[in-house]
Amino acid sequence: MDGGEIARLKAESAAKDETLNQLKVKAKAFAEALTNEKKSLEAQLTQSRNEMNELKTKAKAFADNVKAQILVEKERVQQLEKQLHAKDAELLQQLQQHVSIAAPPERDEWKAQVDQLTQQLATDRQLHAERVAQLEHLAQQRVAEKAVLEQQLQQLQWQHTQDSAQREQGSASLNEQLAALRHENQDCHRQVQSVVMALQALTFSVATNVEELVAAAQAAWQAKTARVASLELSVASMEEEKQVSRTTSASLSDKHRQDMAALESSKDQLQADLAARIGECTVLRGEGVAKDLECANLKRQLAQATADFDAKCAEAAQTASKGQETLAECANLSGQVDALTCQVRELEMELSHAKSNHASQSGLAAAHALALEEAVREWKAKEAAWNTAKQDMQDAHDKFIKDEEEKKVKVKAYIQALSAEKQKAVEDVEKQVKERDLAHEKRMADVKAKTMAKFAEHESVIKKSQEELEAVRAQMAKAQQTYEAEIKALQAKKKEAEDETMEVLKKKRLAAKAETQKLASDLEGVQKRAAMLVDVTGNKCSHQSKQLEVLQERVLEAIHVVSHHKKCDLSSLNDLAQIVTSPRMNSGNLPGPALGLNKIDEDVSHVFDQMTALTNVTERLVDLTLEENDLSLKEIVVDRMKKQFSACFVHQYAKSDEDGLLRQRTSSTMPESPS
């Protein structure tokens, strides 16, 4: 039953750890979502600020461009007025000259033409002044619209800054609330984790010492049952409080989700409003571009009208110059006619004078009279031709003047129609601008009302969430107090359990210490025996090595003696007598100290290598002796070596007493020879 209770407590503590880890993961994910949303809102705010700055720069550049265009148009109008005044002065001067030179019947016609031209110039000036006034009025309207747009832009920027400030305040308050909740959750997690760690330590100590404390548990069964009952009550109360904390955390998470959904919806609405405002700004920008195009068209038409007027003035100046030329030609012709009439009169006077002197000069006078008559006829023919040419020139001049008057009438009608169309287009544009301004003001009022309603709704939601957070904080404080009381009780129980287990651990520690000391003394004895064994084995192996060397020399001498008598081949004798090193023991991978085993292995292996070389040489000697005398010398030598080694090793290892080993180490010099 005690083991079942311990397993149940372990399972409950593991479940608590799992739930706490889940709550921690959820809180971390919620905090990361809030931080990501804050970063996205900050990025959108910076983007909207950049767009506002771009709109400001574009509006400023547009206003500067419009101002520069207005100044250029004013300078151009002033230059055109100066040119027009100069042309008017030149035209009046030419007309005055023409009127002073012209004949009295033509002077009235020219005066009428001059009056008509002056009236036309006056009307053109009036139209030009009206167009300039219209352009100035349009420029003023453009400046007013620019001011309105700048004001609207400032209002939008102010609203946007307010929105961003409120959003930042809301996010800051939410971050503070989240930090407080996270801190409270961490405190609760620490407290519960400390309780769970205490329970785990208690259960671990009980599980490790359950076999040793069975007898004591049987003696104190009643006390343990009471303690288990109290622990069950405490665990049940902790489960209830854990359930309450779960419900509160679930309600908090639901409220946070609702708040996040409301914030996301408000963010979407604000983004939609911002997009709508940006669209309105783009529409207004397009309207400004359309107005700029209309102004450019009006300026182009005005430039075309001024060019037409300049062309007409140039044509009038050309006609005036042609009229002056024709008048000059007429004056020249009339002067020539007068001179010819004077000559005719002089000739007639000479003719009458010649007729009076006809009596005295009859022959010469008749010839002279015929010549004069012929000259008079020629002059009359010339005068008739000149009169016809003069009449033709007068008709051509009248026709040219009539054509020019018709052209002037057509140009005047075209200018009047063009000015009427321009006036109508300007009125239509003004009407459209007023309608758009009214619609824009209405939209701005609607957007402002919606924004204020949304702000009020957000404030109410934030206030409600703050009240709920205060209530949750009060509940968390109450739960924290109960947790602290339970933790104190569990700490007292833990101290009692530790006091009980300390005595058992002390007894075990003393027993382990005594056993360790015994093992240390045994290990010291083993190390001493190993050192003795290493020393004795080294001495015996060195002595045996010397004996083997002596024996090998004697065998070699015997081989030389036998070979001297038999005269055998001894070329391979050195190879047979050479000592070949055999592989040694590899104890590097074995655990624990070596205790001199490497030295023993080296000495014994060297002795065996010498024995191998001696065996080879002895076999050679045996072969030689068998060939010579058929003797079994090999068996004799092998038997002797066996006896020698058995006497060397078996006699020494048969003594197990340490004192005997020490005496043998100090007194023995040579092993007993085999019998």
Buried (B, 14 or more C-beta within 10 A) or exposed (E): EBEEBBEEBBEBBEEBBEBBEEBBEBBEEBBEEBEEBBEEBBEBBEEBBEBBEEBBEEBEEBBEEBBEBBEEBBEBBEEBBEEBEEBBEEBBEBBEEBBEBBEEEBBEEBEEBBEBBBEBBEBBBEBBEEBBEBBBEBBEBBBEBBEBBBEBBEEBBEBBEEBBEBBBEBBEBBBEBBEBBBEBBEEBBEBBBBBBEBBBEBBEBBBEBEEEBEEEBEEBEEEBEEBBEEBEEBBEEBEEBBEBBEEBBEBBBEBBEEBBEBBEEBBEEBEEBBEEBBEBBEEBBEBBEEBBEBBEEBBEBBEEBBEBBBEBBEBBBEBBEBBBEBBEEBEEBEEEBEEBEEEBEEBEEEBEEBEEEEEEEEEEBEEBBEEBEEEBEEBEEEBEEBEEEBEEBEEEBEEBBEEBEEBBEEBBEEBEEBBEEBEEBBEEBEEEBEEBBEEBEEEBEEBEEEBEEBBEEBEEBBEEBEEBBEEBBEBBEEBBEBBEEBBEEBEEBBEEBEEBBEEBEEEEEEEEEEEEEEEEEEEEEEEEEBEBBBBBBBBBBEBBBEBBBEBBEEBBEBBEEBBEEEEBEBEEBEEBBEBEEEEEEEEEEEEEEBBBBBBBBBBBBBBEBBBEBBBBBBBBBBBBBEEEEEEEBBEEBBEEBEEBBEBBBEEBEEEEEEEEBEEBEEEBEEBEEBE
